[in-house]
Amino acid sequence: MTAQQTDRTGAPTTVGRESDRFTISVEGREVGFAEFSESAGRRSFFHTVVDRRFQGRGLATILVAHALEATRADGLRIVAPCWMVAEYIEKSGAYADLVDPA
């Protein structure tokens, strides 16, 4: 899975997926990630980070949105001990039907 869009500054971003995390890159440079584990039909997001130098550009929002959409597409439930993921779910309301308690 690779998805592209621009951040708040107009810089191109790419969201990629690895076996245990989603990554976000700006102009080819990895600047953040959302780590997860999977078990029993659930994807648990436990840590999300964006490089300080790139904060305020909406990168965490782009990253988490793509990660949650991929989780829905994969048919998995969401567990969000990571505050950033939990906050995104609460604000958007778009994934509340998939959330299991942490």
N, C-alpha and C positions, 0 to 999 in steps of 0.2 A: 504494500500500500504506500503510495506517495501522493501527496496532495499539495497543490501550490495556491497561494494567494499572497496579497501584499499586507504589510503591517501598517500601522498608523502613519508612518513616515513615507509610505509608498514603496519601501524596499521589498523585493520579492522574498517570500519565505517558502520553505518546503518542509512538510511534515512527513517523517518516515516512520517505519515500524520495524522493530527488532523483536527478538523472542521474548524479552522481558521489559521492554520500554518503547515508548513513542518518543521521537526526537523532533526538534524544530531547528532548522538552519536558516540563516539570513545570508543571502548572497553566497551560498555554498559553505558557510561556516556554522558548525553546530554550536548553538547558544543555549539550548535548554532540553529538558527531557521530563517525561512522566513515567516513573517506574511502576510496574505492576507484577502481580503473580496471578496464576489461574489455578482454580481447584473447584471441583464439583459444580461446574457450570457457572462459576462466578469469577469475574475479574476484579481483583482488589487493587485499587490505586493507593499506594502508600507514600509516595514522595514525588513532588513536582518542583523543578528548579528552572529558573531563567537567570542567565548571567546578569549580574548587577548592571553592567554597562549597557544592557539592552532592555532594562525594565522601563515600563511606561509606554511601550510601543504596542501593547495588546498581544504580545506573543504567547503569554500563558493562556489567554482566552482562545486564541487560534489553536494551540496545541491541545488543550483539554476538549474543545469542541470536536476536533477530529478524532481524538482518542475515544470519546464517548460514542460518537457516531459509528466508529469501527466496532466497538463493543456491541452496540445494537445489531449491526449487520452480521456479527458473528454469533448472534443468538445467545449471548451471555448476560447474566445478571451483573449489576454493578455494586461494589462495596467501596465506600469512599472514606477511609480513615484519614486521607490527605485533606487538609482543610481547604486547599485551593480547589480541588475537584468537588468537594462537598458544597462549597460556596457557589461554584458555577451551576451545579445542579439546582440548588435552592433558588438562585436568581432567575435561571432560564425556565425552570419548571418542565423542560422538555424531556427529561429522563427520569422523572420521579417514579414512573411506572416500572422502572427496571431496578430500582435501588433496594438493596437488602441492608439490614443494619450491620454496622461495623463490628 
